Amino acid sequence: MKYQVDERGYYGNFGGAFIPEMLYHNVEELRYNYLKIIEDPDFKKEFNQLLKDYVGRPSPLYKAPRLSDRYQTNVYLKREDLNHTGAHKVNNTLGQILVAKRLGKNKIIAETGAGQHGVATATVCALMGMECIVYMGAIDIERQKPNVERMKLLGAKVVPAMSGSQTLKDATNEAMRHWIGNPTDTHYIIGSVVGPHPYPDMVARFQAVISKEMRFQLQEQTGSELPDHIIACVGGGSNAMGAFYHYLDEESVNLIGAEAAGLGIHSGESAATTVLGKSGVLHGSKTMLMQTPDGQVIEPYSISAGLDYPGIGPVHAHLCETKRATFYPITDEEAMKAGMLLCKLEGIIPAIESAHALAVLDKIKFKASDVVVINLSGRGDKDLATYIKYNKKNLQ
């Protein structure tokens, strides 16, 4: 399949493993073992049982009648917000902790932006009785307080990243430093389709359960496994990859990513990587990232803590370059309006990350017969303070 990773860990021109020598053993151990582990029947049995009984899968595919009526098309929401922990992240953390267990690791580290990956990591560590340290940007700790408290309740230690922009990029840097210092007993659960090979492929495989379910749910509800459009928000891009995975070779299906344009693409306060980025190396892989002419990473910005990342996963860079997927930049204002609209029309409060995907409905003129699936990657409990602030401002 032309959109899957090759034996060198590349998706077309992007991917690979650009790592310091100190991390070589960790990454090689994972690369050598991950496929053998996740294709083992005992692993599959345990993973699938936990997805069903612990996470609550399959997550529903819900036809949103009032949203469909407003946009004069057929809008379906893949309800990842209804998973245990409130987002798609747990699909991956559950898979990775089972891999870590089989590699003989007993300590887990993770990075988090919006806090959903941190919560999902802390959750599976509690489930498996493993020590958990989560690195989180100091600014994100302030704006995602409910998730910080959840992580602590679950027994995790939350460590603030004080360098740089004090957001997701810096949390990732700190987590990698920790891993270099603790190579033998620690597994790093990366939260998205980013990082050195095999992480992008491994995370994509665990998130692929989303599109696997979509196929049989669409068949049941529409008579066809193939929708016309799939829309998902993209920071690093794991929820999008999960939604796209089983449709990559179905060229009739239009794959759409929604990126954070912040205060505007050219405002200097943005995270629209596919528009502003160029090829470079970030966190162990070659991908598209926002950088200065001399290669320094440009600090990203988004109202959503999960999307303010200066790059995208190498698989998405490849999908962008080959034009297999189309990426739309969505501003803070457009995302907030779309999120508020879903609250009022369907009684669902989405994560602000997911609201970026909803905002694409205003960017495209869909046909009345189209089937449009939006991956609702997370719930908005963590964003209530931001929604309330936005609401107050607009009522004045």
C-alpha positions in Angstrom: 0.0 0.0 0.0 1.6 3.3 -1.1 0.6 5.3 1.9 2.0 2.9 4.5 5.5 3.0 6.0 8.3 1.3 4.2 11.0 -0.9 5.7 13.2 2.1 6.4 10.5 3.8 8.4 9.6 6.3 5.6 6.4 7.5 4.1 7.6 8.8 0.8 10.1 11.6 1.6 9.2 11.7 5.3 9.8 9.6 8.4 12.9 7.8 9.5 14.6 7.8 12.9 16.9 10.8 13.6 17.9 10.0 17.2 20.9 10.6 19.5 23.1 7.6 20.0 21.8 7.3 23.6 18.3 6.5 22.4 19.4 4.1 19.7 19.0 0.9 21.9 15.5 1.9 23.1 14.2 2.7 19.6 15.8 -0.3 17.9 14.4 -2.6 20.6 11.0 -1.3 19.9 11.4 -1.4 16.1 12.7 -5.0 16.2 9.8 -6.2 18.4 6.7 -4.1 17.9 5.2 -6.0 14.9 5.9 -9.4 16.4 4.2 -8.3 19.6 1.1 -6.7 18.2 0.5 -9.4 15.7 0.7 -12.1 18.4 -2.8 -13.7 18.9 -2.5 -13.4 22.7 -1.8 -9.7 22.4 -4.7 -9.2 20.0 -7.0 -11.0 22.3 -6.0 -9.0 25.4 -6.1 -5.7 23.5 -9.5 -6.2 21.8 -11.0 -7.4 25.1 -9.8 -4.2 26.9 -11.0 -2.0 24.0 -14.5 -3.6 24.4 -14.9 -3.9 28.2 -12.7 -1.1 29.5 -12.7 1.6 26.8 -16.3 0.9 25.7 -15.7 0.2 22.0 -17.1 0.3 19.4 -17.7 4.0 19.7 -21.0 5.0 18.1 -21.3 6.5 14.6 -24.1 9.0 15.0 -26.0 10.7 12.2 -26.4 14.3 13.5 -29.8 15.3 12.2 -29.8 19.0 13.0 -26.2 19.5 11.8 -27.1 17.6 8.6 -30.1 19.8 8.1 -28.1 23.0 8.6 -25.5 22.0 6.0 -27.9 20.2 3.7 -25.9 17.0 3.6 -25.5 13.8 5.7 -23.2 14.5 8.6 -22.1 11.5 10.8 -20.0 11.9 14.0 -17.6 9.2 15.0 -18.0 9.5 18.8 -14.5 9.1 20.1 -15.5 11.5 22.8 -17.5 8.7 24.4 -14.5 6.5 25.0 -13.3 6.0 28.6 -11.1 9.1 29.4 -13.0 11.2 26.9 -10.9 11.0 23.7 -9.3 8.7 21.1 -6.0 8.7 23.0 -6.8 5.6 25.1 -6.8 3.4 22.0 -3.0 4.1 21.7 -2.0 4.2 25.3 -3.7 0.8 25.9 -1.9 -0.7 23.0 1.5 0.7 24.0 1.3 -0.3 27.6 0.7 -3.9 26.6 3.8 -3.6 24.3 5.8 -2.1 27.2 4.7 -5.0 29.5 5.9 -7.6 26.9 9.2 -5.8 26.6 9.7 -6.0 30.4 9.4 -2.3 31.1 7.8 -1.2 34.4 8.0 2.6 34.2 6.1 4.8 31.7 6.8 8.4 30.6 4.6 10.5 28.3 4.2 14.0 27.0 0.9 15.8 26.7 -0.6 19.1 25.4 -4.3 19.2 26.0 -3.9 16.6 28.7 -6.0 13.9 27.1 -3.0 11.8 26.2 -1.6 12.3 29.7 -4.9 11.2 31.3 -5.1 8.2 29.0 -1.5 7.3 29.9 -2.1 7.7 33.6 -5.3 5.6 33.3 -3.6 2.6 31.7 -0.7 2.9 34.1 -3.1 2.7 37.0 -4.8 -0.3 35.3 -1.4 -2.1 34.9 0.2 -1.0 38.2 3.0 0.9 36.5 4.8 4.1 37.6 3.8 7.1 35.4 5.5 10.5 34.7 3.8 12.9 32.4 5.6 16.0 31.0 3.4 18.9 30.2 4.1 22.5 29.2 3.7 25.0 32.1 1.3 27.0 30.0 -0.8 23.9 29.2 -0.9 23.0 32.9 -2.6 26.3 33.5 -5.1 26.1 30.7 -5.9 22.4 31.1 -6.3 22.2 34.9 -9.1 19.6 35.1 -6.9 17.1 33.2 -3.9 17.8 35.4 -6.0 17.0 38.4 -7.2 13.8 36.8 -3.7 12.7 36.1 -2.7 13.3 39.7 -5.8 11.4 41.0 -4.8 8.5 38.8 -1.4 8.4 40.5 0.7 10.1 37.8 3.5 12.6 38.5 3.0 15.7 36.3 6.2 17.5 35.5 6.0 21.1 34.0 8.2 21.9 31.0 9.5 25.4 31.6 11.6 25.9 28.5 10.7 27.5 25.1 7.0 28.2 24.6 6.2 25.9 27.6 3.7 23.9 25.5 3.6 20.5 23.7 6.9 20.7 21.8 8.8 21.5 25.0 7.0 18.7 26.9 8.1 16.3 24.2 11.7 17.5 24.5 11.7 16.9 28.3 10.2 13.5 27.9 12.9 12.5 25.4 15.6 13.8 27.8 14.1 11.6 30.6 14.1 8.6 28.3 17.8 9.1 27.4 18.6 9.0 31.1 16.5 5.9 31.9 16.8 3.6 28.9 16.5 0.1 30.4 13.3 0.1 32.6 11.2 2.9 30.9 9.0 2.9 27.9 8.0 6.3 26.3 4.4 6.3 25.2 4.3 8.9 22.5 0.8 10.3 22.0 0.6 10.9 18.3 1.9 9.7 14.9 5.1 11.6 15.5 8.6 10.7 16.6 11.2 8.3 15.3 10.1 5.1 13.5 8.4 2.8 14.6 6.2 5.2 16.6 4.2 6.8 13.8 3.4 3.4 12.4 2.7 1.8 15.8 0.4 4.6 16.9 -1.4 4.5 13.6 -2.0 0.8 13.9 -3.6 1.2 17.4 -5.7 4.1 16.3 -6.8 2.3 13.1 -9.6 0.7 15.2 -11.5 4.0 14.4 -11.7 3.5 10.7 -12.1 -0.2 11.0 -15.3 0.4 13.0 -16.4 3.2 10.6 -16.4 0.7 7.7 -18.9 -1.7 9.2 -21.0 1.1 10.9 -21.3 2.9 7.5 -22.3 -0.3 5.8 -25.0 -0.9 8.4 -26.3 2.7 8.2 -25.9 3.7 4.6 -25.5 0.5 2.7 -21.8 1.3 1.7 -18.6 1.1 3.7 -17.3 4.2 1.8 -18.2 7.7 2.8 -17.6 10.7 0.5 -15.5 12.7 3.0 -13.7 12.0 6.3 -12.7 15.1 8.3 -10.5 15.1 11.4 -8.4 17.7 13.2 -4.6 17.4 12.9 -2.0 18.4 15.5 0.5 15.6 15.3 -2.4 13.7 13.7 -3.2 10.4 15.5 -7.0 10.8 15.5 -6.9 11.7 11.8 -4.7 8.8 11.0 -7.1 6.5 12.9 -10.0 7.8 10.9 -8.1 7.7 7.5 -6.2 4.4 8.0 -8.6 1.9 6.4 -9.5 4.4 3.6 -6.0 5.4 2.5 -6.2 3.3 -0.7 -9.9 4.1 -1.4 -9.2 7.0 -3.7 -12.9 7.9 -4.0 -12.9 8.9 -0.3 -11.9 12.5 0.3 -9.6 12.8 3.3 -9.6 16.2 5.0 -7.4 17.4 7.9 -8.2 20.5 9.9 -5.1 22.4 11.2 -5.0 25.2 13.7 -4.5 28.6 12.0 -4.7 30.3 15.4 -5.2 34.1 15.0 -4.7 33.7 11.2 -2.3 31.9 9.0 0.2 34.8 8.6 -0.4 36.4 12.0 2.7 34.9 13.6 0.3 33.2 16.0 -0.6 30.0 14.2 0.1 26.2 13.9 -0.9 25.7 10.2 2.1 23.5 9.3 1.0 22.4 5.8 0.8 26.0 4.8 3.8 27.5 6.7 6.0 24.5 7.1 8.9 23.0 5.1 10.8 19.8 5.3 13.0 19.4 8.4 13.7 17.1 11.4 11.7 17.4 14.6 11.5 14.9 17.5 13.2 12.1 15.7 11.6 12.2 12.3 11.9 14.1 9.0 8.6 15.9 8.4 7.0 19.2 7.6 7.5 21.8 10.3 7.3 25.5 10.9 10.9 26.9 11.0 12.9 30.0 10.4 15.1 30.4 7.3 18.1 29.1 9.3 16.1 26.0 10.6 15.1 27.1 14.1 11.6 25.9 15.1 9.0 28.6 15.1 6.8 28.6 18.2 3.3 27.5 17.3 0.1 28.9 18.7 -3.5 27.6 18.9 -6.4 28.2 21.3 -6.5 24.4 21.6 -3.6 22.9 23.6 -3.6 19.7 21.5 -3.0 21.4 18.2 -0.3 23.9 18.9 2.5 21.7 17.6 5.0 23.1 15.1 5.0 20.0 12.9 2.8 17.2 11.7 3.3 13.4 11.7 5.4 12.2 8.7 2.5 10.2 7.4 0.4 13.4 7.1 3.4 15.3 5.5 3.3 12.5 2.9 -0.5 12.6 2.4 -0.2 16.4 2.0 2.7 16.2 -0.5 1.0 13.5 -2.6 -2.3 15.4 -2.4 -4.0 12.3 -1.0 -5.4 14.5 1.8 -6.4 18.1 1.8 -5.6 20.3 4.8 -7.7 23.3 5.8 -6.4 26.0 8.2 -9.0 26.8 10.8 -8.7 29.9 13.0 -9.5 30.0 16.8 -12.7 32.0 16.0 -13.9 29.5 13.4 -13.3 26.6 15.7 -15.0 28.2 18.7 -18.1 29.1 16.6 -18.2 25.5 15.3 -17.9 24.0 18.8 -20.7 26.3 20.1 -22.9 25.3 17.2 -22.6 21.6 18.0 -23.5 22.3 21.6 -26.7 24.1 20.5 -27.7 21.8 17.6 -26.8 18.4 19.0 -26.3 18.7 22.7 -22.7 17.6 22.4 -19.8 19.7 23.8 -16.7 18.9 21.7 -13.1 19.3 22.6 -11.8 22.5 20.9 -9.4 20.3 18.9 -12.4 18.5 17.4 -14.2 21.8 16.8 -11.6 22.6 14.2 -12.8 19.6 12.2 -16.4 20.7 12.6 -15.4 24.1 11.2 -14.6 22.5 7.8 -18.3 22.2 7.2 -18.3 25.9 6.5 -15.4 25.6 4.0 -16.8 23.1 1.5 -20.1 23.0 -0.4 -21.3 19.4 0.1 -23.8 17.7 -2.1 -27.1 16.7 -0.6 -26.3 13.0 -1.2 -22.8 13.2 0.3 -21.9 11.1 3.4 -19.6 13.2 5.6 -17.9 11.6 8.6 -16.3 13.9 11.2 -14.1 12.2 13.8 -15.2 13.8 17.1 -11.9 13.1 18.7 -12.6 14.3 22.2 -15.1 15.8 24.6 -15.1 19.4 25.8 -15.1 19.0 29.6 -11.4 20.1 29.7 -12.2 23.2 27.7 -15.2 24.5 29.6 -13.2 27.5 31.0 -12.3 28.5 27.4 -15.9 28.1 26.2 -17.3 30.1 29.1 -14.8 32.9 28.5 -15.6 32.9 24.8 -19.4 32.9 25.5 -19.1 35.9 27.9 -17.1 37.9 25.5 -19.7 37.4 22.7 -22.6 38.3 25.1 -21.1 41.7 25.9 
